[in-house]
Amino acid sequence: MKHILITGASPGGIGYHCALRLKEQGYRVVGTVRTAEDAETLLSRGIPTVHMEMSDYASINSGFNDAMVLLDNRIDVVFQNAGFGQAGFVEDLPVEAFEEQFKVNVFGLHQLNTLVIPYMRQQGEGRIVIHSSVLGFVGMACRGAYVASKYALEGMVQSMRVEMKGSGIEFSLLNTGPVESRFRANALKALLKHVNVERSVNKDIYNETVLPRLNKPDHESTGNYPQEYVFKALDHAINARKPKANYYITPPTKALFWLEKLLPKHQLDRLLRIVDR
């Protein structure tokens, strides 16, 4: 029975879906949440939780200690799922927006890794699975801060794979594409927090394209794939004898992976402008 920690397990999200599916398989799962309401919902489904705010290193330390008590001081898998996507054109974003994006998506994630890895080294094995994105290898408009954070993760994890070869610890990145989640709603909050849309040179694009897309409820959005796509990749990363370094999830992600390899940069940029409309 594997002992698994999943960050960002709030109801409705990918982490929540994966936590339920892993519990169905008989694994011992602990999820991290940020509210008492979310904790109650997971507990009602038989999944214990700990409080963890990924932008607060003290919270990460405390939450991890609490999680290890629930996991009997063994951790076989950590699914680093927590994160958010700062929306907004790069020229409109203050440096504080980039700092917040990196603190959650990169620095907080790294802080948790520094706590997890010593246990896995002592065990002689472990799996660290990190939720990346299609935007970890291509950049799209109005997502520059998020793209930068995911590119950073891709590079950091590759270095760790090289550095830790032979440790028994395996690293995998899940490069998801359009999957059902609460991603848009959180991106909208982040956008409105840092960008004065009406004073932006990009005002028309925000009002005509970006805001309507982010305001659309998840159930009304088209082109999103079921969360089960992510779980299947996670399940392989956890259980395969040789897990993949990267899992390219959903057909659009796979298509963009090959197009990024094959197309000249200016042609890829042109394609991304079309895709992003």
C-alpha positions as CSV (number, residue, x, y, z in Angstrom):
1,M,0.0,0.0,0.0
2,K,1.6,3.2,-1.2
3,H,1.5,6.3,1.1
4,I,0.6,9.3,-1.1
5,L,0.5,13.1,-0.5
6,I,-1.4,15.3,-3.0
7,T,-1.2,19.0,-2.8
8,G,-4.1,21.2,-4.0
9,A,-6.8,18.6,-3.4
10,S,-9.7,21.0,-3.1
11,P,-13.1,19.7,-4.3
12,G,-13.7,20.1,-8.0
13,G,-10.1,20.2,-9.0
14,I,-7.8,17.7,-10.6
15,G,-6.1,16.9,-7.2
16,Y,-9.4,16.0,-5.7
17,H,-10.4,13.7,-8.5
18,C,-7.0,11.9,-8.4
19,A,-7.2,11.6,-4.6
20,L,-10.6,9.8,-4.8
21,R,-9.4,7.5,-7.6
22,L,-6.2,6.6,-5.7
23,K,-8.2,5.9,-2.5
24,E,-10.4,3.6,-4.6
25,Q,-7.3,1.6,-5.4
26,G,-6.5,1.1,-1.8
27,Y,-3.7,3.6,-1.3
28,R,-3.3,5.7,1.8
29,V,-3.9,9.2,0.6
30,V,-3.6,12.6,2.3
31,G,-4.6,15.8,0.6
32,T,-3.6,19.4,1.3
33,V,-6.3,22.1,1.4
34,R,-6.6,25.7,2.4
35,T,-10.1,25.9,4.0
36,A,-12.0,24.0,6.8
37,E,-14.9,23.5,4.4
38,D,-12.7,21.7,1.8
39,A,-11.2,19.6,4.6
40,E,-14.7,18.5,5.7
41,T,-15.7,17.5,2.1
42,L,-12.6,15.3,1.7
43,L,-13.0,13.7,5.1
44,S,-16.6,12.8,4.2
45,R,-15.1,10.8,1.3
46,G,-12.6,9.1,3.6
47,I,-9.5,11.3,2.7
48,P,-7.8,13.0,5.6
49,T,-6.3,16.4,4.9
50,V,-3.8,19.0,6.2
51,H,-3.7,22.7,5.8
52,M,-1.0,23.9,3.5
53,E,-0.6,27.3,1.8
54,M,2.0,27.0,-0.9
55,S,2.9,30.7,-0.7
56,D,3.8,30.3,3.0
57,Y,6.9,28.3,3.8
58,A,6.0,28.0,7.4
59,S,2.6,26.6,6.4
60,I,4.3,24.1,4.1
61,N,6.6,22.9,6.9
62,S,3.7,22.6,9.4
63,G,1.4,20.9,6.9
64,F,4.1,18.4,5.9
65,N,4.8,17.5,9.5
66,D,1.1,16.9,10.0
67,A,0.8,14.8,6.8
68,M,3.7,12.6,7.9
69,V,1.9,11.8,11.1
70,L,-1.2,10.7,9.1
71,L,1.1,8.7,6.7
72,D,3.0,7.0,9.6
73,N,6.2,8.7,8.6
74,R,6.4,7.0,5.2
75,I,5.9,8.8,1.8
76,D,6.1,6.8,-1.4
77,V,4.6,9.4,-3.7
78,V,4.0,13.2,-3.7
79,F,1.8,14.6,-6.4
80,Q,2.7,18.3,-6.6
81,N,-0.6,19.5,-8.0
82,A,-1.1,22.8,-6.2
83,G,-0.7,26.0,-8.3
84,F,-2.5,28.7,-10.2
85,G,-2.2,30.6,-13.5
86,Q,-1.6,34.3,-13.4
87,A,-3.4,35.7,-16.4
88,G,-2.5,39.0,-18.1
89,F,-0.3,40.3,-20.8
90,V,3.3,40.5,-19.6
91,E,3.6,44.2,-20.2
92,D,0.6,44.8,-17.9
93,L,1.9,42.7,-15.0
94,P,3.8,44.3,-12.1
95,V,6.8,42.4,-10.8
96,E,4.7,41.5,-7.7
97,A,2.5,39.3,-9.9
98,F,5.5,37.3,-11.1
99,E,6.7,37.0,-7.5
100,E,3.4,35.6,-6.4
101,Q,3.2,33.2,-9.4
102,F,6.7,31.9,-8.7
103,K,6.3,31.7,-5.0
104,V,3.4,29.2,-5.4
105,N,4.3,27.4,-8.6
106,V,8.0,27.1,-8.1
107,F,9.4,28.2,-4.7
108,G,6.7,26.6,-2.6
109,L,6.9,23.4,-4.6
110,H,10.7,23.3,-4.1
111,Q,10.3,23.9,-0.4
112,L,8.0,20.8,-0.2
113,N,10.5,18.8,-2.2
114,T,13.3,19.6,0.2
115,L,11.1,18.1,3.0
116,V,10.0,15.0,1.0
117,I,13.3,14.0,-0.5
118,P,15.2,13.1,2.7
119,Y,12.5,10.6,3.6
120,M,12.6,9.0,0.1
121,R,16.4,8.8,0.2
122,Q,16.2,7.0,3.5
123,Q,13.6,4.6,2.0
124,G,15.7,4.1,-1.1
125,E,12.7,4.9,-3.4
126,G,10.0,7.4,-4.1
127,R,8.1,9.1,-6.9
128,I,7.7,12.9,-7.2
129,V,5.1,13.8,-9.8
130,I,4.7,17.4,-10.7
131,H,1.8,19.0,-12.5
132,S,3.3,21.0,-15.3
133,S,1.4,22.1,-18.5
134,V,1.4,22.4,-22.2
135,L,2.6,25.9,-21.4
136,G,5.8,24.3,-20.0
137,F,7.1,24.0,-23.6
138,V,5.1,26.6,-25.6
139,G,4.1,30.2,-24.7
140,M,0.7,31.7,-25.4
141,A,-0.6,35.2,-25.1
142,C,-1.9,36.5,-21.8
143,R,-0.2,33.7,-19.8
144,G,3.4,34.8,-19.7
145,A,3.8,34.7,-15.9
146,Y,2.3,31.2,-15.8
147,V,4.4,30.1,-18.8
148,A,7.6,31.3,-17.1
149,S,6.8,29.4,-13.9
150,K,6.2,26.2,-15.8
151,Y,9.3,26.6,-18.0
152,A,11.2,27.0,-14.7
153,L,9.8,23.7,-13.4
154,E,10.7,21.8,-16.5
155,G,14.3,22.9,-16.2
156,M,14.5,22.4,-12.5
157,V,13.2,18.8,-12.7
158,Q,15.5,17.9,-15.6
159,S,18.4,19.0,-13.4
160,M,17.1,17.0,-10.5
161,R,16.8,13.9,-12.7
162,V,20.4,14.2,-13.7
163,E,21.6,15.0,-10.1
164,M,19.7,12.3,-8.4
165,K,20.2,9.4,-10.7
166,G,20.7,6.2,-8.7
167,S,18.9,7.6,-5.6
168,G,15.8,5.5,-6.2
169,I,13.7,8.6,-6.6
170,E,11.9,9.1,-9.9
171,F,10.6,12.4,-11.3
172,S,7.7,12.8,-13.7
173,L,6.0,15.9,-15.2
174,L,2.4,15.9,-16.2
175,N,2.0,18.3,-19.2
176,T,-1.7,18.8,-19.2
177,G,-3.7,20.7,-21.8
178,P,-7.3,21.8,-21.6
179,V,-8.7,19.7,-18.7
180,E,-11.8,20.3,-16.6
181,S,-10.9,22.3,-13.5
182,R,-11.3,25.5,-11.6
183,F,-8.3,27.0,-13.4
184,R,-10.2,29.8,-15.2
185,A,-11.9,31.1,-12.2
186,N,-8.6,31.4,-10.3
187,A,-6.9,33.0,-13.3
188,L,-9.6,35.6,-13.5
189,K,-9.1,36.6,-9.8
190,A,-5.4,36.9,-10.3
191,L,-5.9,39.0,-13.5
192,L,-8.2,41.4,-11.8
193,K,-6.0,41.7,-8.8
194,H,-3.0,42.9,-10.7
195,V,-4.3,44.5,-14.0
196,N,-6.4,47.6,-14.5
197,V,-8.0,46.4,-17.7
198,E,-9.6,49.7,-18.6
199,R,-6.2,51.5,-18.5
200,S,-4.4,48.8,-20.5
201,V,-3.2,49.2,-24.0
202,N,-4.7,45.7,-24.4
203,K,-8.1,46.8,-23.2
204,D,-10.0,45.7,-26.3
205,I,-8.5,42.2,-26.3
206,Y,-9.2,41.8,-22.6
207,N,-12.9,42.8,-23.0
208,E,-13.6,41.0,-26.2
209,T,-11.7,37.8,-25.7
210,V,-9.9,37.2,-22.4
211,L,-12.6,38.2,-19.9
212,P,-15.5,36.4,-21.6
213,R,-13.4,33.2,-21.8
214,L,-12.3,33.4,-18.1
215,N,-15.8,34.3,-16.9
216,K,-17.4,31.3,-18.6
217,P,-18.4,28.6,-16.1
218,D,-16.5,25.4,-16.5
219,H,-19.6,23.4,-17.4
220,E,-20.3,25.8,-20.3
221,S,-16.7,25.6,-21.7
222,T,-16.0,23.5,-24.7
223,G,-12.9,21.6,-25.6
224,N,-12.0,20.5,-22.1
225,Y,-11.0,16.9,-21.5
226,P,-12.1,14.8,-18.4
227,Q,-9.9,14.8,-15.3
228,E,-9.6,11.1,-15.8
229,Y,-7.0,11.8,-18.5
230,V,-4.7,13.2,-15.8
231,F,-5.4,10.4,-13.4
232,K,-4.4,7.7,-16.0
233,A,-1.0,9.5,-16.5
234,L,-0.6,9.9,-12.7
235,D,-1.4,6.2,-12.2
236,H,1.3,5.2,-14.7
237,A,3.9,7.6,-13.2
238,I,3.2,6.0,-9.8
239,N,3.2,2.4,-10.7
240,A,5.2,1.9,-13.9
241,R,8.6,0.2,-13.4
242,K,10.1,3.0,-15.6
243,P,7.8,6.1,-15.4
244,K,8.1,8.6,-18.2
245,A,9.9,11.9,-17.6
246,N,7.0,13.8,-19.2
247,Y,3.4,12.8,-19.9
248,Y,1.8,14.8,-22.6
249,I,-1.9,14.8,-21.7
250,T,-4.8,15.4,-24.1
251,P,-4.6,15.5,-27.9
252,P,-4.0,19.2,-28.2
253,T,-0.9,18.9,-25.9
254,K,0.5,16.1,-28.0
255,A,-0.1,18.0,-31.2
256,L,1.6,21.1,-29.9
257,F,4.5,19.0,-28.6
258,W,5.3,17.8,-32.2
259,L,4.5,21.1,-33.8
260,E,7.0,22.9,-31.5
261,K,9.6,20.4,-32.6
262,L,8.9,20.7,-36.3
263,L,7.9,24.3,-37.1
264,P,10.2,27.3,-37.3
265,K,9.6,29.7,-34.5
266,H,7.9,32.3,-36.6
267,Q,5.4,29.7,-37.9
268,L,4.8,28.4,-34.4
269,D,4.1,31.9,-33.2
270,R,1.6,32.4,-36.0
271,L,-0.1,29.2,-35.1
272,L,-0.3,30.1,-31.4
273,R,-1.9,33.4,-32.3
274,I,-4.7,31.5,-34.1
275,V,-5.1,28.9,-31.4
276,D,-5.4,31.6,-28.7
277,R,-8.3,33.3,-30.3
